Amino acid sequence: MSPADFNAMCEGYENKKHAEQELMRQQTFIMVSPYMDKGAGYSKFKNRWRFGWEENNIPEFKPLTSEEIEAIKERHKKYLKPKR
């Protein structure tokens, strides 16, 4: 078996598992939908129940400037232990 064949088999297996998990999520939504808030649709339910293979939308934070760091240190000076 060539590496390309092995990779294709692994990808097919992962796609099959993803489809099974999505079906399980849809079935769960159908079962719990009578107990959910009015107007709460599948997209809201889907956002609450994320799988590890789904993309996480984590915002990227910009690095702080030296002035911002100094301002934070000044505001928290009373909480920081003095250097010995």
N, C-alpha and C positions, 0 to 999 in steps of 0.2 A: 504494500500500500504506500503510495507516494504521500509526501507531506500535504500536497494540495488536496488529495482525496480525504485525508484525515481531517484537515481543517474544514472541508465541506461537510463532512459527517458531523463534526462538533457543532458547526453553525446550524445545521438542520435540527439537531437535538435541542439546541438552545431555543430555536424558533418554536419548536413543538411545545416545550415547557412554558414559554411565554404565552402561547395561545391558550394552554390549559389554565394558567394562572389568571389570565384575563377573563376567561369563561367563569372561573370560580368567583372573581370579583363581581361580575355581572349578576350571577345567581344570588350572591349575598346581597347585592343592592336590591334585587327584586324582593327578597325575603324581608329586609328591614325597611323598605320604603314606606309601608303604612305607618311606621313609628317615627319617621323623620319629620322635620319641620316642613310646612307647606312651602312649595316653591323650590325646595332643595332638590336639584336634579342630579343626574349621574356624574356630571363633570365635577360638582362640588364633592360628591362622595369619592370620586376617583382621586381628587387632590388630597383627601384625607388619608387614603389608603394607597401609598406609593410602594412599588416594588423596588428592590435594589438595582435592577437592570434599567429602570426608568431614569430619565435625565433629571438631575436635581438642579433647580435654578437658584443657586447660591450667589448672591450679589458679590461683586468684587469690591474690596475696599481700597481706597487710595492710601498710600503711605502718608503718615503725618509729617508736616514740615517741622523744622527745629523750633520755630516760634510756637506752634501748637503744642509741642511736647513741653516746652518751658512753661506755657500757660497752665497746662495740666499739672505740672509739678508744683507750680506756685499755689494753685487752688487746693492741692492735697498735701501741702507741706506739713500741716499740723498732724496728719495721720502717719507720715513717714518718720521712721526712726532716724535720728541724726547719725552721721558717719563718725566713727571713733578714730 
